[in-house]
Amino acid sequence: MPKGRRSLPILALPPLPGTLRATSWTLPTKLSYGEYERLCRSFGGGARGLSNMLQWAAGDLICYGERLYGEKTYHALEFLGFDERTLSNYARVASVFPLARRRALPLTHAHHAEVAALHPEEQDEWLDKAAKEGWTRAELRRAMKRETAEASGPDPPHPPHICGTCGATWDGQ
């Protein structure tokens, strides 16, 4: 595994005690502390970790459906409850990043989305920087824009305007 990367937690959690429903988790009346700690580790990252995990899972689910069912997939996707643009983004990011290249928290699905249009080597460079610096998605975006602006240099001067009637010129700004 490349330096600085951790294996990603997966949605397939170990068998969960009690009953897990869409809106609740009823736990047994008595769990050992070791079992309780194991469950907490399974949900590492809290709500942020679960949200991130679900974004990757939704993207993978869409890619899976597209491979197996083609256009039919989009009828089933209505059940996910997201707008089409959000689902498209999840699928695009999941398709660009194979499992081995996805980064765990503190980097999020949103960090990956920011660099998805770049070449894989550039993606890795920016994700490495973001992880090292502890950047949010917005900070990563600003750093990328700043570097792009520096690389392109100053804006070229505006060409002069030329009057179509008399041929007089004036500053193009």
LINTAZI-V670726 format. One line per field, one symbol per residue. ss: DSSP state (H for helix, E for strand, C for the rest). A space follows every 50 residues. Layout:
ss->???
This chain:
ss->CCCCCCCCCCCCCCCCCCEECCCCEECCCCCCHHHHHHHHHHCCCHHHHH HHHHHHHHHHHHHHHHHHHHHHHHHHHHHHCCCHHHHHHHHHHHHHCCHH HCCCCCCCHHHHHHHCCCCHHHHHHHHHHHHHHCCCHHHHHHHHHHHHHH HHCCCCCCCCEECCCCCCEECCC
